[in-house]
Amino acid sequence: MSRRNQAVKREVLPDPLYNSILVTKLVNQVMLDGKKGIAQTIVYSAMQTAGEKLKDEPLNVLTTAIENIKPKLETKARRVGGANYQVPMEVSADRQQTLAIRWLVMFARKRNERGMENKLSAEIVDAFNQAGGAIKRRDDMHRQAEANKAFAHFRW
């Protein structure tokens, strides 16, 4: 990581089907080896399946699932007087969304189901219903921050 200056934040274009930046970011996270067309097919069919299961608009289901996954607090290592402390910090809005999408895809890939479309739709449905691996990861992160709130005064 460069110490000189901050990396320039690049904005992504909204996807053609739902006209949503969130969906584009999800497609980019699912994409492997630059195969964007395949990633779009996977994401769109997963969203459609999740929407049918929950009897709601696919975009509403996805946004609610991502909102449920977003972490509010995280811990960052801070070195004070030769000791490392896990200092709880609030998570910025961009990082909340990035972590939520990353966890959603990561735990979808780990599921024992057939096909990435099925895995992703099942993980979206679980996140919508406050269950699944991504929600567990968020809860673990919040629990860690809560356990280390005694070190909050080391915040920088």
Backbone bond lengths (Angstrom), bond angles and torsions (degrees), N, CA, C in turn:
res aa  C-N    CA-C-N  psi(-1)  N-CA   C-N-CA  omega(-1)  CA-C   N-CA-C  phi
1 M - - - 1.447 - - 1.525 109.42 -
2 S 1.308 115.51 131.29 1.461 120.55 -176.71 1.526 111.14 -71.60
3 R 1.336 115.31 137.41 1.453 119.44 177.64 1.526 111.31 -91.81
4 R 1.330 116.28 -13.59 1.466 119.61 -175.28 1.519 112.73 -73.17
5 N 1.329 116.82 -63.36 1.456 117.98 -177.61 1.524 111.19 -142.36
6 Q 1.316 114.11 161.57 1.456 122.71 -177.05 1.530 109.95 -69.98
7 A 1.313 116.56 144.04 1.454 120.64 175.61 1.523 109.36 -68.21
8 V 1.327 115.87 144.79 1.462 120.77 -179.66 1.526 108.87 -74.93
9 K 1.342 116.14 130.21 1.458 121.75 -179.19 1.526 108.38 -81.45
10 R 1.343 116.60 119.25 1.461 120.17 179.37 1.522 109.84 -93.97
11 E 1.312 116.32 133.19 1.462 121.35 178.07 1.523 108.79 -87.59
12 V 1.323 116.44 139.08 1.462 120.43 177.77 1.526 109.09 -97.80
13 L 1.322 115.89 153.96 1.460 121.08 179.49 1.524 109.53 -81.73
14 P 1.335 117.35 147.54 1.461 119.29 177.27 1.531 111.15 -65.12
15 D 1.317 116.60 151.32 1.464 119.84 -177.03 1.534 110.06 -73.19
16 P 1.337 117.65 157.02 1.469 120.28 -174.28 1.530 114.82 -71.41
17 L 1.331 118.33 -29.24 1.466 120.29 -173.41 1.531 112.35 -83.08
18 Y 1.318 117.83 -50.22 1.464 121.58 -176.58 1.529 112.91 -102.49
19 N 1.336 117.19 -7.61 1.461 123.15 -178.54 1.532 110.76 55.20
20 S 1.341 115.83 45.34 1.455 122.17 -176.10 1.528 110.63 -127.60
21 I 1.314 115.77 133.75 1.467 121.10 177.27 1.527 109.81 -70.91
22 L 1.341 116.96 -33.82 1.468 122.00 178.84 1.533 110.85 -58.82
23 V 1.323 116.36 -44.23 1.466 120.84 179.87 1.527 110.08 -65.37
24 T 1.335 117.39 -39.55 1.467 120.78 177.60 1.524 111.00 -61.09
25 K 1.332 116.41 -42.78 1.467 119.92 179.08 1.524 111.03 -64.91
26 L 1.336 116.63 -38.05 1.464 120.54 176.79 1.522 110.74 -64.64
27 V 1.329 117.28 -43.32 1.470 121.59 177.61 1.520 110.23 -59.86
28 N 1.331 116.74 -44.54 1.469 120.25 -179.50 1.520 111.71 -64.29
29 Q 1.327 117.52 -32.56 1.464 120.78 178.96 1.526 111.00 -74.37
30 V 1.329 116.97 -35.27 1.466 121.31 179.98 1.529 110.43 -74.14
31 M 1.334 116.04 -30.13 1.469 121.66 -173.78 1.533 112.47 -60.16
32 L 1.325 114.93 134.74 1.463 122.62 174.41 1.529 109.32 -121.54
33 D 1.322 117.20 137.62 1.468 123.00 175.48 1.531 113.20 57.00
34 G 1.318 118.60 29.50 1.455 121.21 177.05 1.516 115.16 74.55
35 K 1.320 117.85 13.34 1.475 121.89 -178.27 1.530 109.18 -87.51
36 K 1.321 115.62 77.64 1.463 120.28 -174.08 1.522 112.40 -71.44
37 G 1.314 118.17 -35.98 1.463 121.27 179.86 1.516 111.86 -61.67
38 I 1.322 116.17 -43.15 1.467 121.03 177.97 1.527 110.16 -64.89
39 A 1.341 116.06 -42.59 1.471 120.54 179.85 1.529 110.44 -62.79
40 Q 1.337 117.49 -40.44 1.464 120.38 178.49 1.523 110.98 -63.66
41 T 1.326 116.40 -42.55 1.469 120.43 178.46 1.519 110.67 -60.04
42 I 1.328 116.38 -44.59 1.465 121.44 -179.92 1.533 110.44 -61.53
43 V 1.328 116.59 -49.42 1.466 120.91 -175.54 1.527 111.16 -66.11
44 Y 1.332 116.73 -45.11 1.469 119.62 -178.41 1.523 111.58 -63.85
45 S 1.335 117.57 -42.66 1.468 118.95 -179.78 1.533 110.71 -69.99
46 A 1.346 117.40 -35.59 1.463 120.67 177.31 1.530 110.48 -64.64
47 M 1.330 116.60 -42.62 1.466 120.31 178.92 1.521 110.50 -64.90
48 Q 1.331 116.59 -41.09 1.463 120.95 179.16 1.526 110.48 -61.86
49 T 1.337 116.32 -46.01 1.466 121.26 179.83 1.528 111.02 -62.72
50 A 1.328 116.49 -44.29 1.462 120.68 179.50 1.526 110.55 -63.51
51 G 1.331 117.13 -40.18 1.457 121.26 178.03 1.520 111.84 -63.05
52 E 1.340 116.26 -39.80 1.466 120.37 178.74 1.528 111.55 -68.28
53 K 1.326 116.36 -40.09 1.473 120.20 179.25 1.525 111.48 -62.52
54 L 1.331 116.27 -40.16 1.467 120.67 -175.81 1.528 112.95 -97.00
55 K 1.346 116.54 -0.74 1.475 121.91 179.25 1.529 111.61 54.20
56 D 1.333 115.36 52.47 1.459 122.14 -179.80 1.522 108.15 -147.87
57 E 1.329 116.31 168.89 1.461 120.38 176.60 1.530 109.36 -63.92
58 P 1.353 118.07 136.24 1.468 120.60 -178.69 1.529 113.65 -57.83
59 L 1.336 117.71 -39.24 1.470 120.13 -179.11 1.526 111.02 -67.95
60 N 1.339 116.96 -38.15 1.473 120.46 177.00 1.526 111.00 -64.35
61 V 1.327 116.09 -40.72 1.465 120.70 179.41 1.524 109.78 -62.24
62 L 1.342 116.53 -46.20 1.467 120.45 -178.66 1.525 111.40 -64.22
63 T 1.339 117.51 -46.31 1.466 119.26 -178.35 1.528 111.61 -64.29
64 T 1.332 117.16 -38.15 1.470 119.97 177.49 1.524 110.49 -66.28
65 A 1.332 116.99 -41.42 1.471 120.86 178.56 1.524 110.47 -61.39
66 I 1.332 117.25 -45.52 1.471 121.36 179.94 1.530 110.07 -64.46
67 E 1.338 117.82 -41.22 1.473 121.13 177.63 1.527 110.83 -61.03
68 N 1.341 116.64 -37.89 1.464 120.13 179.58 1.524 111.92 -68.64
69 I 1.327 117.09 -31.21 1.466 120.82 -176.89 1.527 111.80 -81.90
70 K 1.322 118.42 -29.52 1.473 121.70 -172.52 1.532 112.33 -52.97
71 P 1.342 117.55 126.43 1.476 120.33 176.45 1.527 111.04 -82.85
72 K 1.317 116.20 144.81 1.470 120.79 177.93 1.529 111.28 -95.29
73 L 1.345 116.85 -33.22 1.464 122.12 -178.48 1.526 110.15 -127.71
74 E 1.315 115.61 149.45 1.462 121.23 171.79 1.522 108.32 -143.88
75 T 1.333 116.86 165.43 1.456 120.06 176.78 1.520 108.92 -108.79
76 K 1.324 114.97 141.51 1.458 121.31 176.20 1.523 107.99 -125.05
77 A 1.317 116.09 141.28 1.460 120.78 -179.97 1.528 109.18 -72.61
78 R 1.325 115.59 134.08 1.471 121.74 179.02 1.515 107.18 -134.57
79 R 1.329 116.61 127.96 1.460 121.24 -178.86 1.531 109.13 -92.03
80 V 1.327 115.92 118.85 1.466 121.25 179.81 1.523 107.82 -131.14
81 G 1.328 116.72 116.20 1.462 121.94 175.27 1.519 113.77 56.67
82 G 1.317 117.72 42.24 1.454 120.95 176.23 1.519 114.63 84.28
83 A 1.314 118.10 -1.98 1.463 120.89 178.78 1.526 109.42 -120.35
84 N 1.308 115.53 145.36 1.467 120.53 176.90 1.523 109.32 -96.21
85 Y 1.326 115.52 129.93 1.456 121.19 177.67 1.522 109.08 -118.55
86 Q 1.330 115.77 143.08 1.456 120.98 173.03 1.522 107.07 -88.65
87 V 1.327 115.86 105.50 1.454 121.34 -174.80 1.533 109.53 -97.70
88 P 1.340 118.63 122.65 1.471 119.87 178.45 1.526 111.16 -71.17
89 M 1.322 115.43 136.13 1.462 121.50 -179.96 1.520 108.90 -137.82
90 E 1.330 116.09 153.32 1.460 120.32 174.67 1.523 108.68 -75.68
91 V 1.324 115.86 148.10 1.463 121.62 -177.37 1.524 108.54 -97.23
92 S 1.341 116.56 133.48 1.461 120.21 178.54 1.530 110.00 -68.24
93 A 1.315 116.58 160.05 1.472 121.89 -176.00 1.527 111.73 -61.34
94 D 1.332 117.21 -41.92 1.469 120.22 179.32 1.521 111.18 -63.38
95 R 1.326 116.10 -44.12 1.465 119.80 -179.28 1.531 110.92 -68.22
96 Q 1.329 117.69 -35.77 1.465 120.55 176.60 1.523 110.22 -57.15
97 Q 1.330 115.78 -48.32 1.464 120.05 -178.59 1.521 110.93 -65.83
98 T 1.323 117.15 -43.07 1.457 121.08 -179.38 1.526 110.96 -61.73
99 L 1.331 116.96 -46.54 1.462 120.52 179.28 1.521 111.39 -63.04
100 A 1.337 116.91 -41.72 1.467 120.90 -179.09 1.528 110.49 -61.12
101 I 1.330 116.70 -46.44 1.474 119.95 -179.43 1.520 110.02 -66.17
102 R 1.326 117.25 -42.77 1.465 121.45 -179.50 1.529 110.77 -60.80
103 W 1.335 117.16 -45.81 1.469 120.84 -179.28 1.520 110.75 -66.47
104 L 1.340 116.85 -39.98 1.466 120.88 -179.78 1.527 110.18 -57.91
105 V 1.327 116.48 -48.39 1.474 120.79 -178.49 1.524 110.73 -70.03
106 M 1.333 117.12 -41.49 1.463 120.98 -178.30 1.531 111.23 -60.89
107 F 1.332 116.44 -47.64 1.462 119.06 -178.55 1.522 111.68 -75.03
108 A 1.323 117.55 -24.99 1.471 119.66 174.04 1.528 109.24 -66.49
109 R 1.327 117.34 -41.88 1.472 120.75 179.67 1.523 112.05 -64.16
110 K 1.334 117.36 -29.81 1.470 121.21 -178.12 1.527 113.39 -80.78
111 R 1.325 118.17 -11.48 1.471 121.02 -175.97 1.521 111.32 -67.85
112 N 1.341 115.26 152.68 1.463 121.55 178.67 1.524 110.05 -96.66
113 E 1.309 115.48 70.40 1.459 120.84 176.47 1.514 107.73 -136.11
114 R 1.313 116.02 171.33 1.453 120.08 -174.78 1.529 109.89 -98.58
115 G 1.312 117.18 122.34 1.459 122.07 177.23 1.515 112.50 87.10
116 M 1.323 115.61 138.51 1.466 120.34 -178.05 1.529 111.69 -66.07
117 E 1.338 117.64 -30.84 1.471 119.70 178.58 1.529 110.17 -60.63
118 N 1.346 116.00 -46.22 1.463 120.74 -179.36 1.526 111.37 -66.10
119 K 1.330 115.94 -41.41 1.468 120.14 179.56 1.523 110.96 -62.07
120 L 1.346 115.33 -47.47 1.463 119.91 -177.26 1.525 111.51 -67.00
121 S 1.329 117.39 -41.95 1.467 119.25 179.78 1.532 110.82 -65.35
122 A 1.336 117.25 -38.99 1.470 120.51 178.57 1.527 110.58 -64.91
123 E 1.322 117.23 -39.57 1.469 120.56 179.54 1.533 110.54 -69.04
124 I 1.330 117.55 -37.00 1.470 121.08 177.26 1.526 109.84 -64.60
125 V 1.341 116.80 -44.25 1.466 120.94 179.14 1.525 110.08 -62.84
126 D 1.346 116.93 -43.01 1.468 120.38 178.50 1.528 110.99 -62.19
127 A 1.339 117.14 -43.52 1.465 120.50 179.88 1.524 110.64 -65.40
128 F 1.322 117.21 -36.61 1.466 121.75 176.61 1.521 110.38 -61.52
129 N 1.346 115.71 -37.01 1.468 121.81 -178.44 1.527 113.10 -93.45
130 Q 1.336 117.91 17.68 1.472 123.75 178.55 1.526 111.79 58.84
131 A 1.328 116.83 42.65 1.465 121.52 177.58 1.525 107.51 -138.96
132 G 1.335 116.28 178.87 1.457 120.51 175.38 1.516 113.56 96.56
133 G 1.320 115.01 173.84 1.461 122.45 -174.69 1.513 114.00 -65.76
134 A 1.341 116.96 -39.47 1.463 120.24 -178.00 1.533 110.95 -66.19
135 I 1.323 116.89 -39.60 1.473 120.79 177.94 1.525 109.75 -66.47
136 K 1.333 116.80 -38.85 1.464 121.11 178.39 1.532 110.23 -62.80
137 R 1.341 116.76 -40.93 1.463 121.11 178.51 1.526 110.65 -63.09
138 R 1.339 117.16 -42.19 1.463 120.71 177.98 1.524 110.63 -62.20
139 D 1.339 116.29 -44.36 1.464 120.11 -179.84 1.525 111.32 -64.24
140 D 1.334 116.88 -39.02 1.466 120.61 176.80 1.527 110.82 -62.06
141 M 1.330 116.40 -41.71 1.462 120.98 179.83 1.529 110.48 -64.62
142 H 1.332 117.04 -41.82 1.463 120.42 178.08 1.527 111.34 -66.42
143 R 1.332 116.45 -39.21 1.469 120.75 178.66 1.524 110.19 -63.36
144 Q 1.336 117.06 -41.60 1.470 122.18 178.66 1.533 110.04 -62.15
145 A 1.319 116.84 -44.17 1.468 120.60 -179.95 1.526 110.75 -65.55
146 E 1.320 115.91 -39.04 1.471 120.48 179.41 1.532 110.87 -66.14
147 A 1.323 116.56 -38.84 1.467 121.02 -179.37 1.530 111.37 -67.98
148 N 1.323 117.19 -28.14 1.456 120.82 -177.25 1.525 113.34 -104.89
149 K 1.330 117.57 20.22 1.465 118.59 -177.96 1.524 112.50 -68.42
150 A 1.330 117.45 -13.06 1.461 120.29 175.68 1.533 111.36 -65.59
151 F 1.338 116.15 -22.87 1.470 120.37 -178.98 1.527 112.02 -96.90
152 A 1.332 117.17 12.45 1.464 120.65 -177.43 1.530 112.29 -62.66
153 H 1.333 118.00 -24.64 1.452 120.13 -179.49 1.532 112.93 -71.53
154 F 1.368 117.41 -8.65 1.466 121.16 176.06 1.528 111.19 -86.59
155 R 1.324 117.06 3.61 1.464 120.68 -177.69 1.517 110.36 -58.87
156 W 1.317 117.06 143.52 1.464 120.02 179.66 1.501 112.26 -116.82
